[in-house]
Amino acid sequence: MEHINVVISGFDPYEDVTINPAFEVPKALQERGIWDDSQDSTNLSQDVEVNVHAVNIPVSFAKAWPLLRETLEATKPDIVIATGLKHSARSVMLERCATNLMDAAKPDADNATPRRMPIDEHGPAAYWTRLPLRAILRYFAKQGIPSSLSSDAGTYVCNSLFYSLLHWTVNRENVLAGFVSFPPINDDPHAERGLSLDQQIKAGQAVVRKAVWYYLHPSSGNILLDEARD
């Protein structure tokens, strides 16, 4: 049986958010695992043991990445999925790109507000995700999970963490990594914005399953960076 280690990160609760999906989803995946009641054609549960390790990190430019890196070095994961909350999102957002820019419109947890500064002065302008976005989007569409692509994770702590994570993977070709932004929690079945926590947990489980499948069966047909067509 194949053994796959997965780290999924989320952020500490926000002061102005009652329930933070980027806190609840990683915790749920660690407690429940990645299998749900839906029919997933990957049939991974018979062949693969997936260990999920969740870590919560502060909304801090200075502290977020060092804490996640410490976890990665301790767990030696095959797959890393960072998550965050995007207040304006109407659905699960799959982030395609991390840009080399910090431009905070509000203070972080340490009251820092870096403006128009590079994350890494010697780093490239951007990195692309390593997650199989096409496969994830197709599965979400079949399961009725609202989702869409996002060109980048903004310029706040989420993007800074995403960029540092992908920079870390440069010399680790066998590690998949990416970022998923969750919308606010909204239990209204006809909500104009946000999704229920249950939907978001199922989405998180599916992202991990598809990443595991791609890790074991890499195919360029599952990658989607520049376009959204099949």
C-alpha positions as CSV (number, residue, x, y, z in Angstrom):
1,M,0.0,0.0,0.0
2,E,1.2,3.5,-0.9
3,H,1.7,6.0,1.9
4,I,1.2,9.7,1.2
5,N,1.8,12.5,3.7
6,V,-0.3,15.6,3.3
7,V,0.0,18.9,5.2
8,I,-2.9,21.3,5.0
9,S,-2.5,24.7,6.6
10,G,-5.1,27.2,7.7
11,F,-5.0,30.5,9.5
12,D,-5.9,31.4,13.1
13,P,-9.4,32.7,13.6
14,Y,-10.0,36.3,12.5
15,E,-11.4,38.8,15.0
16,D,-14.3,39.8,12.6
17,V,-15.1,36.3,11.4
18,T,-17.4,34.1,13.5
19,I,-16.4,30.8,11.7
20,N,-13.2,30.8,9.7
21,P,-13.3,28.0,7.0
22,A,-9.6,28.2,6.7
23,F,-9.4,27.2,10.4
24,E,-12.2,24.6,10.4
25,V,-11.6,22.8,7.1
26,P,-8.0,21.7,7.8
27,K,-9.0,20.6,11.3
28,A,-11.9,18.6,9.9
29,L,-9.7,16.9,7.3
30,Q,-7.2,15.8,9.9
31,E,-10.0,14.5,12.2
32,R,-12.2,12.9,9.5
33,G,-9.8,12.0,6.7
34,I,-10.3,12.7,3.0
35,W,-13.0,10.2,2.2
36,D,-16.6,11.2,1.9
37,D,-19.9,9.5,0.7
38,S,-19.6,10.7,-2.9
39,Q,-18.5,8.4,-5.7
40,D,-15.0,9.3,-6.7
41,S,-13.7,7.4,-9.7
42,T,-10.1,7.5,-8.3
43,N,-11.0,4.6,-5.8
44,L,-7.9,5.6,-3.8
45,S,-9.2,4.3,-0.5
46,Q,-8.3,0.7,-1.4
47,D,-4.7,1.4,-2.5
48,V,-3.4,4.4,-0.6
49,E,-3.0,5.4,3.1
50,V,-3.2,9.2,3.3
51,N,-2.0,10.9,6.5
52,V,-3.3,14.4,6.9
53,H,-1.5,16.8,9.2
54,A,-3.3,20.2,9.8
55,V,-1.5,23.3,11.0
56,N,-2.9,26.7,12.0
57,I,-0.7,29.7,11.4
58,P,-1.0,33.4,12.4
59,V,-2.0,36.0,9.9
60,S,1.5,37.4,10.0
61,F,3.9,38.3,7.2
62,A,6.8,37.5,9.5
63,K,5.6,34.4,11.2
64,A,3.3,32.5,8.8
65,W,5.9,31.0,6.5
66,P,8.5,30.1,9.2
67,L,5.9,28.2,11.2
68,L,4.6,26.3,8.1
69,R,8.2,25.6,7.0
70,E,8.9,24.1,10.5
71,T,6.0,21.8,10.1
72,L,7.1,20.8,6.6
73,E,10.6,20.0,7.7
74,A,9.2,17.9,10.6
75,T,6.6,16.0,8.6
76,K,8.3,15.7,5.1
77,P,5.1,15.9,3.2
78,D,4.4,14.7,-0.4
79,I,1.6,17.3,-0.8
80,V,1.1,20.7,0.8
81,I,-2.2,22.6,0.5
82,A,-2.4,26.0,2.0
83,T,-5.8,27.5,2.6
84,G,-7.1,30.9,3.4
85,L,-10.3,32.9,3.6
86,K,-11.3,35.2,0.7
87,H,-14.0,37.5,2.0
88,S,-15.3,38.5,-1.4
89,A,-15.4,35.0,-2.8
90,R,-18.8,33.4,-3.8
91,S,-17.3,29.9,-4.2
92,V,-14.2,27.9,-3.6
93,M,-11.3,29.6,-5.4
94,L,-8.4,27.7,-6.8
95,E,-5.4,29.9,-6.9
96,R,-3.2,29.7,-10.0
97,C,-0.4,32.0,-9.2
98,A,1.7,33.4,-6.3
99,T,3.2,36.8,-7.0
100,N,6.4,38.3,-5.5
101,L,4.7,41.2,-3.8
102,M,3.5,42.3,-0.4
103,D,1.1,45.2,-0.4
104,A,-1.0,45.3,2.8
105,A,-4.1,47.5,2.9
106,K,-4.6,46.6,6.6
107,P,-2.2,45.6,9.4
108,D,-1.5,41.9,10.0
109,A,-1.6,40.2,13.4
110,D,1.7,41.9,14.3
111,N,0.4,45.3,13.2
112,A,2.8,45.2,10.1
113,T,1.7,46.9,6.9
114,P,4.3,46.2,4.2
115,R,3.5,48.3,1.1
116,R,4.6,47.5,-2.4
117,M,7.6,45.3,-1.3
118,P,8.9,42.1,-2.8
119,I,8.6,38.9,-0.7
120,D,12.0,37.9,-2.0
121,E,14.3,40.5,-3.6
122,H,16.1,37.9,-5.6
123,G,13.1,35.7,-6.4
124,P,11.1,35.4,-9.7
125,A,8.1,37.6,-10.2
126,A,5.7,34.7,-9.7
127,Y,5.3,30.9,-9.3
128,W,2.6,28.7,-10.7
129,T,0.6,26.2,-8.5
130,R,1.5,22.6,-8.6
131,L,-2.0,21.3,-8.0
132,P,-4.1,19.6,-10.8
133,L,-6.6,22.3,-11.2
134,R,-8.4,20.9,-14.2
135,A,-9.1,17.6,-12.5
136,I,-10.3,19.4,-9.4
137,L,-12.6,21.7,-11.3
138,R,-14.1,18.8,-13.3
139,Y,-14.9,17.0,-10.1
140,F,-16.4,20.0,-8.4
141,A,-18.6,20.5,-11.4
142,K,-19.9,16.9,-11.2
143,Q,-20.5,17.2,-7.5
144,G,-22.2,20.6,-7.7
145,I,-19.6,22.4,-5.6
146,P,-19.4,26.0,-6.7
147,S,-15.8,26.8,-7.7
148,S,-13.7,29.0,-9.9
149,L,-10.2,29.9,-10.8
150,S,-8.4,32.8,-9.3
151,S,-5.5,34.5,-11.0
152,D,-3.7,35.1,-7.7
153,A,-4.1,35.1,-4.0
154,G,-3.9,38.9,-3.6
155,T,-1.0,40.8,-1.9
156,Y,-1.7,40.0,1.7
157,V,-0.5,37.2,4.0
158,C,-2.2,34.5,1.9
159,N,-0.1,35.4,-1.1
160,S,3.1,35.8,0.8
161,L,2.7,32.3,2.3
162,F,1.8,30.8,-1.1
163,Y,4.8,32.4,-2.7
164,S,7.2,31.2,0.0
165,L,5.7,27.7,-0.2
166,L,6.2,27.4,-3.9
167,H,9.7,28.8,-3.6
168,W,10.4,26.1,-1.1
169,T,9.2,23.4,-3.6
170,V,11.7,24.6,-6.3
171,N,14.3,22.1,-5.2
172,R,11.7,19.5,-4.3
173,E,10.4,18.3,-7.6
174,N,8.4,15.4,-6.0
175,V,6.4,17.7,-3.7
176,L,3.0,19.1,-4.9
177,A,1.9,22.4,-3.4
178,G,-0.9,24.9,-4.0
179,F,-3.3,27.3,-2.4
180,V,-7.1,27.2,-2.0
181,S,-9.2,30.2,-0.9
182,F,-12.5,29.5,0.8
183,P,-15.5,31.8,0.8
184,P,-17.3,32.9,4.0
185,I,-19.5,30.4,5.8
186,N,-23.1,30.7,4.6
187,D,-25.7,28.0,5.3
188,D,-28.4,29.6,3.1
189,P,-29.0,27.2,0.3
190,H,-29.5,30.1,-2.1
191,A,-26.7,32.3,-0.8
192,E,-25.4,34.9,-3.2
193,R,-22.0,34.6,-1.5
194,G,-20.4,31.9,0.6
195,L,-20.9,28.2,1.1
196,S,-21.9,26.0,4.0
197,L,-19.1,24.6,6.1
198,D,-20.1,21.0,5.1
199,Q,-19.7,21.9,1.4
200,Q,-16.3,23.5,2.1
201,I,-15.1,20.4,4.0
202,K,-16.2,18.2,1.1
203,A,-14.3,20.5,-1.3
204,G,-11.2,20.3,0.9
205,Q,-11.4,16.5,0.9
206,A,-11.8,16.4,-2.9
207,V,-8.8,18.7,-3.4
208,V,-6.6,16.4,-1.4
209,R,-7.9,13.3,-3.2
210,K,-7.3,14.7,-6.6
211,A,-3.9,15.9,-5.6
212,V,-3.0,12.4,-4.3
213,W,-4.3,10.8,-7.5
214,Y,-2.2,13.2,-9.6
215,Y,0.8,12.6,-7.4
216,L,0.5,8.9,-8.1
217,H,-0.6,9.3,-11.8
218,P,0.9,12.5,-13.1
219,S,-0.7,13.7,-16.3
220,S,-0.5,17.1,-18.1
221,G,-4.2,16.7,-18.9
222,N,-5.0,17.4,-15.2
223,I,-3.0,20.7,-15.1
224,L,-4.7,24.0,-15.7
225,L,-2.9,27.3,-15.5
226,D,-3.7,29.7,-18.3
227,E,-7.1,28.5,-19.5
228,A,-10.4,27.1,-18.2
229,R,-11.4,25.0,-21.2
230,D,-11.3,21.2,-21.3
